[in-house]
């Protein structure tokens, strides 16, 4: 097959179509408009979407150049064929060209009848016709009848049935009858207990009040955000008085109706759901279609779809009026139903959150502890909660940063909305981007459905990002734009999404050091550090240790059914001496183990399983201890080492193995230092 000559083209001002075939059936007809480029591919952002694994996300593009329609392959993985020739570069299209992409075929024509002229190559039949793989004698006539271009015969933006004072003298009785039906239907819809009952009532009224044999109600999902198209509609219910099953409305028609907000009536509409049907006698039925938007103000809930395949049932403009009136009535009923459901859901959510908070926090917005350090943190929470500022919570692992973040949220004006948590260190960069911003179906391997990200899920609420310092630099840039109020796009998507979210970031890293070393963006650091709350480690607030231990003891007594009365003096002393490298989280686990394994009525020192791990601030604490001691006395490093080893030996009761573990040296090294410094174990006092 050779490159077509330019002279073979018809003028581009004439109508042009792409007749699309997927697998074994013709699925749709797409009209090409001069001046508008059209992309074809697997991604939902294309004007023509082909659901074929061998089709690239954006496969080909069609556009007008020099008065001709041009096909351009966009470096697709499996290539594009026109006839038997693989397309390279730009390919001028001629009427009758068959474009092959994977298993799909697209025929370029100026007249729809030309798409089916060669029955030996391409055979199509109306929906419902038997297909035995061979052309039938009446194929040509049936194809031409079924594929006559769509003609919208009437449009109407508002219904006169719901407008007070408007009368139609020529059809008073019919209008009055319709008004009576609408009144009864509106009363019934207002009492509908759920969505299914509401849909069945509306469809029954439409079947009774219009000259159609099949009706359906399709709605946009409640949690859907953005501008909906026909692909996004979900079938709620359908009814039919004929023997034929309901066929879904064309995506092109439903999208047009929702976008323009006008009900339309059309005949001979192309599409999966609106083609004529053939009965057993071979008679052709012409389809008449009504499609009306279900809208309330600027919000579009979905569409009502009616059609007739019976030549004796032909809807008229009054049926269009009645359908639009029912659609507007359904919109009001849906809005009221959604409000009732939201109130019930919010009440359930509040009750659930109250229970969870009482379990996790003991009392709503209350942090356990009475030390000066914890009181200072509580005051900072109170000052930060009343604002909408971004909060940076810093502290070692296990100090209760999430507890502080929850306290900020539940004391803020956003307390009635959702609180969402995400650990940035638990996911790879790709998965973290998907969790934060969501993704579109097919955006990466395994993305089988659209997913709403944490930002969208936390709309009007608070998003807590734990371990923010682990976020990759490339993701930090996108995160910064969202913090500054810019819209974002889901992974693999193109529609901007704007949310209202308060961000609370938590970290145990030294962000200043990370900024200096280039691992954390300087501008993001300053954007996060609007309000900073530093949670002190447990060793800095020893006054809270016993109170926390008693709290966890009561908690696990209730959970396990034990009746442990408290702690022995030795256990209390050990709890106060221990430096708690794991902070409150470690204390909680130590008490839980002690409650489970304790054999007496009180928890003793032997029941406490403590570690030899060093804390994150040992060096700093040692310096502070020196500063806070007696008057400064100059000493050599050897003297300081001798005193420290001697103090550690006394602390462990001269347990050399444990002492070596605490000091981080070998047992043999400890023995050499004991001999070098002439350290001698003190004799126990006489009884």
C-alpha positions, 0 to 999 in steps of 0.5 A: 500500500503506497502513501496516498496522494494529496489529490485524493482528499475531499475538502476538510470542511466536510463532515469526517468521522472515525467509526470505532471497532473494538474486538468483534463489535462496533462500539461508537462513532466519533465526529472529527471537528476541523481545528480540533486535534484528537488523541487516541489511547488507553489513558482516560485523558484521551478524547477517544479511549481504547481499552486494549493492553496493546494500545499505549497510553497516548497512541496516535493523534489526528489533526488538520494540516494543509486542509487535510486530516493527518494521522501521527503515531506518538512513538507507540509501543506496538505501532499503528497500521493503516491497512497493511502499512505501518505508520511512520511520521505523519500519514495523510488520511483518505476516506475508507482508511482502516486504522488498526491499533492492537485489536481495535479498528478505526475507519476514517470516512466522510460519510457513515455509509462508506464505513460499511461499504465493503461487507467482505472486510468489515461487517456490522449489524444493529444491536440485537441482530444475530451474527454468524460471521457471514453477511446477510442480504439486507446488511446494507439497508440495516446498517444505513438505517441504524447508522444515520447521524444523530439528530437532536430535535428539541432542547429545553433548559427548564420545564414549564410543568414546574413553573407557576402560572405558565399554561398551554392552551392547546394542550391543557388537559395533557399538561394538567394530567402531567402536573398531577402525576408530578405532584404525586411523584414528588410527594412519594420521592420525599418519603423514599427511605433510600436511593434504590427506593427513590430510583424505582419510584422515579422510573415507575413514574416515567414509564407511566408518564412518557411514550417510552419502553425503557428508562434508567437512572444513572448517578455520579458516585458521591465521593467523586471529585472533578468534572464527571463524564459519561464513563463515571456514571453508575447505573442505579436502576432500570425498568423496561416494558419490552422484552429487550434488556436495557442498554447503557446510554452513549458516553458522548450523549450523557457527557454532553447533557451533563456538561451543558445542563440541558435535556435533549431528545434525539432520534437515530442516535449511535452508541451501544445503548441507543441503536435499534433492535431487530426482532425475530421477524427481522423488522428494524426498530428506530430508536428515540432517546431522551436524556435529561440531567439531574442537577441542582444549581451547579451540581450535577447528580447524574442523568435520566435515560429513556428510549423506545425501540417500538415504532408505535411509541415515539416520544414528543416534546411534552415527554421531554418536558415531563422527563426534565420535570421528573429529573429536577424533582429527583435532584431535590429528593437526592439532595435531601437524601444525601443530607440525611445520610451525611448527618447519620454518617457524621453522627456515627463518625463522631461517636466512633471517634469519641470511643477511639479517643477515650481508648487511645488518649484516656480523655479527649485532648488530654495528655498524661503527665504533670511535669513542667515540660509537659505543661509547656507542651500543653500550652503550646498545643492550645495556642496552635490549635486555634489557628490554621497554621502548619505545625511541626512536631519534633521529638525522639521516637516514642515520645508521643508526637502523634498524641500531640498532633491529635490534641492539636486537631481535636482542639481546633475548629476542624475537630468535627472533620477527619484526622488522617495519618500517614507514615512517610518512612513506610513507603517507597517514593512512588507509593508515597506519591500515590498515597498522598495525591492518589492515582488514576486507573492504569497510571502504573502497574497494579493501578486497576482503579482510581484511588483518592489520596490522603490529601483528598481524604483529609479535605476540611480536616487535618493530615498528619505526616509522620517521619516527614524527614524521610520524604524524597527531595523530588516529592518534597517539591510537589508537597511544598506546592500543595502546602502553599495552596496550589492544586495538584494532580493525581498520579497519571491524571491531568485534572487539577484537584484543590483541597483545604487541609491543615498539615501537621508534620512530625519528625525525629530527625535533625532537619537543620542538619539535613537542610545543611547537607542538602537532604531536605529542602530549605524552603519546605523546612521554613514552610513547615516550621510555622509553629514548632512544638518540641516534645521532650523525651521521657528522661527529661521529665522523670516526674511523669514516669510514675504517673504514666506507669500507673496509667498503663497499669490500670489500662492493662489490668482492665484488659487482662483481668488482673488485679495488680495493686501497684509497684514495689519500692524497688520497682519504682526506684528502677523506673526512675533511674532508667533512662528510657531510650524508647520513651513512652512507647517503651514504658508502655510495653514494659508495663504490659509485659510486667502485668502479663508475667507478674506472679505477685500482687505488686510489680517488682524490679525483677518483673521489669524487662529493661534494655542496655541501649543508650539513649539518643542524647547520652552525650548531651545529658552527660555534659549537662550533668557536669554543668549542673553538678558542683563547682567546676573542677578541671580534670583530665580525660583519664580522670573523667573516664576513671570516674565514669567507669567506677560509677557505672560499675557501682550502678550495675553492682559490679556486673562486668558484662552489663557494665561493658555493654553499657559502656559499649566496649569489650569485657577484656577492655573493661578488665584492662581499664579496671587494672589500669585505674586500680578500681576495687569493688567496695565491700557491702556494708555490714548488717 
